[in-house]
Amino acid sequence: MMKIIYTTFFLLIGTMSVSAQDDKSILFFGDSITAGYGVDQGEAFPAIIQNKIDSLGLSFTVINAGLSGETSAGGARRIDWVLQRKPDIMILELGGNDGLRGIDLTSTKENLQTIIDKTQAKYPETIIILAGMQVPPNLGIEYTKEFRTLYPDLAEENDLMLIPFILERVGGLEKYNQPDQIHPNAAGHKLVAETVWETLYPILVKN
């Protein structure tokens, strides 16, 4: 039975089923990649992760808090609302839209740090996994290089686990993306799920 929970600004976390509340939770906090823009909700990678969890009989419920168009600044504003329920694990996937808009990466790093700080202050035991992104080279060599190092630097400074590039094997490949060549299609989301699972699964079996 699919237990994945989708959150919006109008859906209160308190409406979760009793069985879902009894499970440990995995919060996917991100933008349109996490939200599954352009594909059926069951095809988005967080839903695929939930299917993997269910097939193994693990007691974890995925909470999809992805919001299309979300920037790191929007995430920093939204995190208090999302943290109404303690996540046992949080996959933080934000910053891609900052890069596409050419936003000053000092601000992006500060916003991501705010999300990390607020999560750790409220729930010190929550395991945070940082999902890295990359931007196309047309934004300039220096910006592209700075963006590429942003996530490893944050992970090292905060002692977080890192998925170096969440769109590994997907980004830039036409057959795994929608016509906009930004958002993964259903096949692409399967590969994204595999990339996330490589980091996530060892944590699940230990907890």
Secondary structure as the mmCIF struct_conf table of DSSP 4:
data_model
#
loop_
_struct_conf.conf_type_id
_struct_conf.id
_struct_conf.beg_label_comp_id
_struct_conf.beg_label_asym_id
_struct_conf.beg_label_seq_id
_struct_conf.end_label_comp_id
_struct_conf.end_label_asym_id
_struct_conf.end_label_seq_id
STRN STRN1 ILE A 5 TYR A 6
TURN_TY1_P TURN_TY1_P1 PHE A 9 PHE A 10
BEND BEND1 LEU A 11 LEU A 11
HELX_RH_3T_P HELX_RH_3T_P1 ILE A 13 THR A 15
BEND BEND2 MET A 16 MET A 16
HELX_RH_AL_P HELX_RH_AL_P1 VAL A 18 ASP A 22
BEND BEND3 ASP A 23 ASP A 23
STRN STRN2 LYS A 24 GLY A 30
BEND BEND4 ASP A 31 ASP A 31
HELX_RH_AL_P HELX_RH_AL_P2 SER A 32 ALA A 35
TURN_TY1_P TURN_TY1_P2 GLY A 36 GLY A 38
BEND BEND5 VAL A 39 VAL A 39
HELX_RH_3T_P HELX_RH_3T_P2 GLN A 41 GLU A 43
BEND BEND6 ALA A 44 ALA A 44
HELX_RH_AL_P HELX_RH_AL_P3 PHE A 45 SER A 55
TURN_TY1_P TURN_TY1_P3 LEU A 56 GLY A 57
STRN STRN3 PHE A 60 ASN A 64
TURN_TY1_P TURN_TY1_P4 SER A 68 GLY A 69
HELX_RH_AL_P HELX_RH_AL_P4 SER A 72 VAL A 82
TURN_TY1_P TURN_TY1_P5 LEU A 83 GLN A 84
BEND BEND7 ARG A 85 ARG A 85
BEND BEND8 ASP A 88 ASP A 88
STRN STRN4 ILE A 89 GLU A 93
HELX_RH_AL_P HELX_RH_AL_P5 GLY A 96 LEU A 100
TURN_TY1_P TURN_TY1_P6 ARG A 101 GLY A 102
HELX_RH_AL_P HELX_RH_AL_P6 LEU A 105 LYS A 122
TURN_TY1_P TURN_TY1_P7 PRO A 124 GLU A 125
STRN STRN5 ILE A 127 ALA A 131
HELX_RH_3T_P HELX_RH_3T_P3 PRO A 137 LEU A 139
HELX_RH_AL_P HELX_RH_AL_P7 ILE A 141 ASN A 158
TURN_TY1_P TURN_TY1_P8 ASP A 159 ASP A 159
STRN STRN6 MET A 161 ILE A 163
BEND BEND9 PRO A 164 PRO A 164
TURN_TY1_P TURN_TY1_P9 ILE A 166 GLY A 172
HELX_RH_3T_P HELX_RH_3T_P4 GLU A 174 TYR A 176
STRN STRN7 ASN A 177 ASN A 177
TURN_TY1_P TURN_TY1_P10 PRO A 179 ASP A 180
BEND BEND10 GLN A 181 HIS A 183
STRN STRN8 PRO A 184 PRO A 184
HELX_RH_AL_P HELX_RH_AL_P8 ALA A 186 LYS A 206
#
